[in-house]
């Protein structure tokens, strides 16, 4: 029973990690709270459904979802955020909220208010580690997440582009003076972060076998709390906080049967942590 | 006489004006982004509703206490907010909103998911106020809020807030007590939201946790930013325009929320100062117009002077 809950928690945490990772990367270079990131996540799920229906392959639909979201991310960065960066923080924040509301409504108008099925058959071995057994969909989520995290880690730590990305998030002006095209790096960051959100949306769509217009509503705000909990702009912190919150949420429902709202947990944890560490778990002051 | 429908819309807009003006104190004057203003509206509404339905208070003391309780909770919650800044503050206030909504939703004392019903309209001299009279009460509250706003903005408190908003460290170095001014802004702003919440509860006669959720906070903040943050006219006009929008766009019901989102997006992209902010097209345009007219007048005055000599 408890192992079952832990398996659920790992799958939930993995999806949070993919979503928050993009959010924290984007915050790292742009310093905007990208609320519409959850709209990108829902877009990934919809793109996945459409691609799955026409191709019949889950893997094709995953790639299409990531590509569609990367494109959407680039457009948002170029046409929405880039012109607003020199303005007070509240301006891009409200613009992002407006975009998120508009995206949710666009999904509802185009695809209808009801949930669409994303019934990709998952042929994937189920993983077991002692008493901990991950079901096939959970294994898929976990493996894809680890794979993408691994690729991202390789990119960031072992390639020149990754070096430029890390440098840009530390100090864009200085990086630019070393001849790095920081505009391109910011856009690339946005594309990669959005692609990760798209993967998260497609995975959760398959896992729950449904995709609906407001599926991003709760992640939109919960992921912000997780990102802050981990330390805004801090990638390992985000991953750590995602798995902690994913596990805590499922364990709390499964074991302590107190009537505590699941979705408020991330915020309670965040406020408590901020009292003692104003820059989050792994953030630097 | 105004029709019942129109009065209802006007009362709703009026309550939003009070909410927008009170949030403007925190976010516009003191520069502290708050994404949780609806929580304080909720605290006021629940205080008033509980005092009325359970403790047997009449509306008037409950109304005043709603403001005081919301202000006090605002002061207490300002303390964790002092430790964080900018984006961290925005998300902390968002978190406070989610937690307070969860408290209303999960604790039976607050009526849990069912909310609280049976809240009557206020009565004066033994007679229950009709809708038009209630609109009068809302208008009086708005006027009092505007008076308080003007007094604060022109006093040294307003100067202190402006200094903190522009540069917190410099303000502190100049000897401004940053902590006290921030707590004061949160207290006064929350108290205003509490009064609006009390009016809201006695107007709707029943309240539910979802009325005071994060979505409501976004609506209030959008009004402030839409009109022009940090000005007096901005939040008022923002509340009127965005408050009337759902009614005006009733024919396009299906696309209402989509329009709202796109409107916010386009406004921030092309008029980030709001429609009536100090750097907005409308305000700059009218200033230029006034200035050119004044210049014309000045030249004619000079002309007369010359001919007189």
Interface residues (C-beta under 8 A of the other chain):
Chain A: X27 X31 X33 X80 X83 X84 X87 X88 X89 X90 X91 X92 X93 X94 X95 X97 X98 X99 X100 X101 X102 X103 X104 X105 X106 X109 X221 X224 X225 X228 X232 X259 X260 X261 X263 X264 X267 X268 X270 X271 X274 X275 X278 X279
Chain B: X27 X33 X80 X83 X84 X86 X87 X88 X90 X91 X92 X94 X95 X96 X98 X99 X101 X102 X105 X106 X214 X218 X221 X222 X225 X229 X254 X255 X257 X258 X260 X261 X262 X263 X264 X265 X267 X268 X269 X272
